[in-house]
Amino acid sequence: MEFMSAREAADKWGISQRRVAVLCSENRIDKATMVGNMWIIPTTAEKPVDARSIRYMQSEGKKVKPFLKWAGGKGQLLAEIEKYYPFESRKITKYAEPFVGGGAVLFDILSKYDLEEVYISDINAELINTYRMIREDIEELMAMLTGMQNAFVPMDTEHRKAYYLAKRDRFNDLKINGNETINIEKAALMIFLNKTCFNGLFRVNKKGLFNVPMGSYKNPMICDESNLRAVSEKLQNVTIVCGDYRQSADFIDEDTFVYFDPPYRPITDTASFTAYTENLFNDEEQVELARFVDAMHRKGAKVVVSSLTNRVKYYESKF
């Protein structure tokens, strides 16, 4: 009988070498044998059916994507980040993302896995309000967005700018002086501004006012009805919290996968590029986060941390 290595089997079946080793250890590959510290597998062996799909994979295969553009979003890095998803163990049944931002990793996981509990949070109150309104009142939200899209798109540049600035002023007024009765309008304005502002930035000044100028999009998709409905459906059983990442400690346990994607470290003491909120995430905050991550690891959680230093260097750590 001829044999192949786990690496050769991984290349043959289009899966990771680590996944092959797991299948061997679970006795799911016939006649796979441990020789020394490596697995050898009959060359005639068939790739096992992925048992993870029985419990975790969504049967309808509905995909969702972020509903906002977001600086530092991880959409282009999902192929790398997903290598660290621990759900194949079957023991990990919960997911937490304490700096959810645009939610690229969140929506990738919600598209692929049916988990028992999911927790997301962020200190950006307008962002979290938008998540909640999409979950709780999607029809009224889409009606508002459709109205804005129908009004804005046919305009020439001069009239678009006037319309945009009026909506920005209204958003800032609601942000500073509003109450819960206008949360749906504030969420609609958040999405409108994100889809029409320069580079999809969310930036506020020291007074907490959104100050990004209008972008130059020819035909912006302000109301992506299909995706918004799918996002609303996926968020129905998600715990959505507006608050500091430390509040996630009560949720996180040994059954939890946690993804930490904290704000960028400011390049200089006066940097404002990264001001998602009125408070910057400085060196002291980075140290406190490291301590918190270590504490969650000691609780038994599976943790991945990503960071951007000077907006260039990306790294991950798996604990």
C-alpha positions as CSV (number, residue, x, y, z in Angstrom):
1,M,0.0,0.0,0.0
2,E,1.3,3.4,-0.9
3,F,1.1,6.3,1.5
4,M,1.2,10.1,1.4
5,S,2.0,12.7,4.0
6,A,-0.6,15.0,5.7
7,R,0.8,17.9,3.6
8,E,0.3,15.9,0.4
9,A,-3.2,15.0,1.5
10,A,-4.0,18.6,2.3
11,D,-2.8,19.7,-1.2
12,K,-4.8,16.9,-2.8
13,W,-8.0,17.7,-1.0
14,G,-7.8,21.5,-0.9
15,I,-7.8,21.8,2.9
16,S,-5.2,22.7,5.5
17,Q,-2.6,20.3,6.9
18,R,-3.9,21.1,10.4
19,R,-7.4,20.0,9.3
20,V,-5.9,16.7,7.9
21,A,-4.2,16.0,11.2
22,V,-7.5,16.6,13.1
23,L,-9.4,14.2,10.7
24,C,-6.7,11.6,11.3
25,S,-6.8,12.0,15.1
26,E,-10.6,11.6,15.0
27,N,-10.2,8.3,13.1
28,R,-12.1,9.7,10.1
29,I,-9.5,8.7,7.5
30,D,-9.3,4.9,7.0
31,K,-5.9,3.3,7.7
32,A,-4.2,6.7,8.6
33,T,-1.3,5.9,10.8
34,M,0.9,8.0,13.1
35,V,4.6,7.3,12.4
36,G,6.9,9.2,14.8
37,N,5.3,12.6,15.0
38,M,3.6,12.6,11.6
39,W,0.6,11.1,10.0
40,I,0.8,8.9,6.9
41,I,-2.3,8.3,4.8
42,P,-3.1,5.8,2.1
43,T,-3.0,7.4,-1.3
44,T,-6.3,5.8,-2.1
45,A,-8.0,7.5,0.9
46,E,-11.0,9.6,0.1
47,K,-11.5,13.1,1.6
48,P,-14.0,12.7,4.5
49,V,-17.3,14.6,4.4
50,D,-16.9,17.8,6.6
51,A,-18.8,16.9,9.7
52,R,-18.7,20.6,10.7
53,S,-21.4,21.3,8.2
54,I,-23.9,19.1,10.1
55,R,-23.8,21.4,13.1
56,Y,-22.4,24.7,12.1
57,M,-22.7,25.4,8.4
58,Q,-25.8,27.4,7.4
59,S,-28.0,25.2,5.2
60,E,-29.3,28.0,3.1
61,G,-25.8,29.3,2.4
62,K,-26.9,33.0,2.6
63,K,-24.0,35.3,2.6
64,V,-23.9,38.7,4.2
65,K,-21.4,41.5,4.0
66,P,-20.7,44.7,6.0
67,F,-23.4,47.3,5.5
68,L,-20.9,50.2,6.0
69,K,-17.5,51.0,4.6
70,W,-15.1,51.2,7.5
71,A,-11.5,52.4,7.9
72,G,-9.4,49.4,8.9
73,G,-12.0,46.9,7.8
74,K,-10.7,43.4,7.4
75,G,-12.6,42.3,4.3
76,Q,-9.5,41.9,2.3
77,L,-7.8,39.8,5.0
78,L,-10.6,37.3,5.7
79,A,-8.8,34.5,3.8
80,E,-5.9,34.9,6.3
81,I,-8.0,35.5,9.4
82,E,-10.3,32.5,8.8
83,K,-7.3,30.2,9.1
84,Y,-7.6,30.8,12.8
85,Y,-11.3,30.1,13.2
86,P,-11.5,27.3,15.9
87,F,-15.1,26.1,15.2
88,E,-13.9,22.8,13.8
89,S,-13.3,21.6,17.4
90,R,-17.1,21.6,18.0
91,K,-16.4,22.8,21.5
92,I,-16.4,26.5,20.5
93,T,-20.1,27.5,20.2
94,K,-19.8,31.2,21.0
95,Y,-18.3,34.2,19.3
96,A,-17.4,37.7,20.6
97,E,-16.1,40.7,18.8
98,P,-15.6,43.6,21.3
99,F,-14.5,46.1,18.6
100,V,-17.0,45.2,15.9
101,G,-16.5,48.3,13.6
102,G,-17.8,47.4,10.1
103,G,-18.0,43.7,11.1
104,A,-16.2,42.0,8.2
105,V,-15.2,39.1,10.4
106,L,-18.5,39.0,12.2
107,F,-20.5,38.7,8.9
108,D,-18.1,36.1,7.5
109,I,-18.7,34.0,10.6
110,L,-22.5,34.6,10.6
111,S,-22.5,33.5,6.9
112,K,-20.7,30.2,7.6
113,Y,-21.5,29.1,11.1
114,D,-24.7,28.6,13.2
115,L,-23.4,29.4,16.7
116,E,-25.3,29.3,20.0
117,E,-24.4,32.8,21.1
118,V,-22.8,35.9,19.5
119,Y,-21.8,39.1,21.2
120,I,-20.6,42.3,19.5
121,S,-19.8,45.7,21.0
122,D,-18.2,49.1,20.2
123,I,-18.0,52.4,22.0
124,N,-19.2,54.3,18.9
125,A,-22.8,54.9,19.8
126,E,-23.9,55.8,16.3
127,L,-22.4,52.6,14.9
128,I,-24.1,50.4,17.5
129,N,-27.4,52.3,17.1
130,T,-27.3,51.4,13.4
131,Y,-26.7,47.7,14.1
132,R,-29.7,47.8,16.4
133,M,-32.0,49.6,14.0
134,I,-31.1,47.2,11.2
135,R,-32.0,44.3,13.5
136,E,-35.2,45.9,15.0
137,D,-36.8,48.1,12.3
138,I,-35.4,47.2,8.9
139,E,-38.5,48.2,6.9
140,E,-38.6,51.8,8.1
141,L,-34.9,52.1,7.8
142,M,-34.9,51.0,4.2
143,A,-37.8,53.3,3.4
144,M,-35.8,56.3,4.7
145,L,-32.7,55.2,2.8
146,T,-34.6,54.7,-0.4
147,G,-36.0,58.2,-0.1
148,M,-32.5,59.6,0.4
149,Q,-31.2,57.6,-2.5
150,N,-34.0,58.7,-4.8
151,A,-33.4,62.3,-3.9
152,F,-29.6,62.4,-3.9
153,V,-28.5,60.3,-6.9
154,P,-30.3,62.4,-9.7
155,M,-28.8,65.7,-8.4
156,D,-25.9,67.5,-10.0
157,T,-22.7,68.0,-7.9
158,E,-23.7,71.4,-6.5
159,H,-27.1,70.3,-5.3
160,R,-25.7,67.0,-4.0
161,K,-23.2,69.0,-1.8
162,A,-26.0,71.1,-0.4
163,Y,-28.1,68.0,0.3
164,Y,-25.1,66.2,1.9
165,L,-24.2,69.1,4.2
166,A,-27.9,69.4,5.3
167,K,-27.9,65.7,6.2
168,R,-24.6,66.0,8.0
169,D,-25.9,68.9,10.0
170,R,-29.0,67.0,10.9
171,F,-26.9,63.9,11.9
172,N,-24.8,66.0,14.2
173,D,-27.8,67.7,15.7
174,L,-29.3,64.3,16.5
175,K,-25.9,63.0,17.7
176,I,-25.6,65.7,20.3
177,N,-29.2,66.6,21.1
178,G,-31.3,63.6,20.0
179,N,-33.1,60.9,22.0
180,E,-34.3,57.4,21.5
181,T,-37.3,58.5,19.5
182,I,-35.2,59.4,16.5
183,N,-32.7,56.5,16.6
184,I,-34.1,55.2,13.3
185,E,-33.5,58.5,11.5
186,K,-30.0,58.7,13.0
187,A,-29.2,55.2,11.7
188,A,-30.5,56.1,8.2
189,L,-28.3,59.2,8.2
190,M,-25.3,57.2,9.4
191,I,-25.6,54.9,6.4
192,F,-26.3,57.7,4.0
193,L,-23.3,59.7,5.1
194,N,-21.1,56.6,5.0
195,K,-22.1,55.8,1.5
196,T,-21.7,59.4,0.2
197,C,-18.8,60.8,2.3
198,F,-15.1,60.9,1.3
199,N,-13.7,57.3,1.4
200,G,-16.4,56.1,3.7
201,L,-14.6,57.6,6.7
202,F,-16.2,58.0,10.1
203,R,-14.3,60.8,11.8
204,V,-15.3,63.3,14.4
205,N,-13.7,66.4,15.8
206,K,-13.0,67.1,19.5
207,K,-16.6,68.3,19.9
208,G,-17.8,64.9,18.7
209,L,-19.2,66.2,15.4
210,F,-18.9,64.2,12.2
211,N,-16.8,66.4,9.9
212,V,-16.0,64.3,6.8
213,P,-16.6,66.1,3.4
214,M,-18.7,64.7,0.6
215,G,-17.1,62.1,-1.7
216,S,-17.3,62.0,-5.5
217,Y,-19.2,58.8,-6.2
218,K,-21.1,58.8,-9.4
219,N,-23.9,56.4,-8.5
220,P,-23.6,55.4,-4.8
221,M,-25.7,52.4,-3.5
222,I,-27.3,54.0,-0.5
223,C,-29.9,51.4,0.1
224,D,-28.6,47.9,-0.6
225,E,-32.0,46.2,0.2
226,S,-30.9,42.6,-0.4
227,N,-27.9,42.8,1.9
228,L,-29.6,44.9,4.6
229,R,-32.4,42.3,4.8
230,A,-29.9,39.5,5.1
231,V,-27.9,41.4,7.8
232,S,-31.1,42.0,9.7
233,E,-31.9,38.3,9.7
234,K,-28.4,37.4,10.9
235,L,-28.5,39.9,13.7
236,Q,-31.7,38.7,15.3
237,N,-30.0,36.6,17.9
238,V,-26.9,38.7,18.3
239,T,-26.3,40.5,21.6
240,I,-25.4,44.1,20.6
241,V,-23.7,46.3,23.2
242,C,-22.6,49.9,23.2
243,G,-19.7,50.0,25.6
244,D,-16.2,49.4,26.5
245,Y,-14.6,46.1,25.4
246,R,-14.2,45.1,29.0
247,Q,-17.9,44.5,29.3
248,S,-17.5,41.4,27.2
249,A,-15.8,39.6,30.1
250,D,-19.0,38.2,31.4
251,F,-19.9,36.7,28.1
252,I,-16.5,35.2,27.3
253,D,-15.7,31.7,28.6
254,E,-13.9,28.5,27.5
255,D,-16.5,28.0,24.8
256,T,-15.9,31.3,23.1
257,F,-13.8,32.5,20.1
258,V,-12.9,36.1,20.5
259,Y,-11.6,38.4,17.8
260,F,-10.1,41.7,18.9
261,D,-9.5,44.4,16.3
262,P,-8.8,47.5,18.3
263,P,-8.5,51.0,16.9
264,Y,-5.3,52.1,15.3
265,R,-2.6,53.4,17.5
266,P,-2.4,57.2,16.8
267,I,0.6,58.0,14.7
268,T,1.2,61.3,16.6
269,D,-0.3,62.9,19.6
270,T,-2.3,65.2,17.4
271,A,-3.4,62.6,14.8
272,S,-7.1,62.8,13.9
273,F,-7.3,60.4,11.0
274,T,-8.3,57.6,13.3
275,A,-10.8,59.5,15.4
276,Y,-13.8,57.2,15.3
277,T,-14.9,58.7,18.6
278,E,-13.9,61.7,20.7
279,N,-11.3,59.5,22.5
280,L,-8.2,58.1,20.9
281,F,-6.9,54.6,21.7
282,N,-3.4,55.5,23.0
283,D,-0.5,53.5,24.2
284,E,-1.9,53.2,27.7
285,E,-5.1,51.8,26.3
286,Q,-3.1,49.3,24.2
287,V,-1.4,48.0,27.3
288,E,-4.7,47.6,29.2
289,L,-6.1,45.7,26.2
290,A,-3.1,43.3,26.2
291,R,-3.8,42.6,29.9
292,F,-7.5,42.0,29.2
293,V,-6.7,39.7,26.3
294,D,-4.4,37.7,28.5
295,A,-7.1,37.4,31.1
296,M,-9.6,36.1,28.6
297,H,-7.0,33.6,27.4
298,R,-6.6,32.3,31.0
299,K,-10.3,31.8,31.1
300,G,-9.9,29.3,28.2
301,A,-11.2,31.4,25.3
302,K,-9.7,31.0,21.9
303,V,-8.4,34.5,20.9
304,V,-7.1,36.2,17.8
305,V,-5.8,39.8,18.0
306,S,-5.1,41.9,14.9
307,S,-3.4,45.3,14.9
308,L,-2.2,47.9,12.5
309,T,0.9,49.9,13.6
310,N,1.2,53.2,11.7
311,R,-1.5,51.9,9.4
312,V,0.9,49.6,7.7
313,K,2.0,46.6,9.7
314,Y,-0.6,43.8,10.2
315,Y,-0.1,40.9,12.5
316,E,-2.1,38.2,14.3
317,S,-1.5,36.3,17.4
318,K,-3.3,33.1,18.4
319,F,-3.2,32.2,22.1
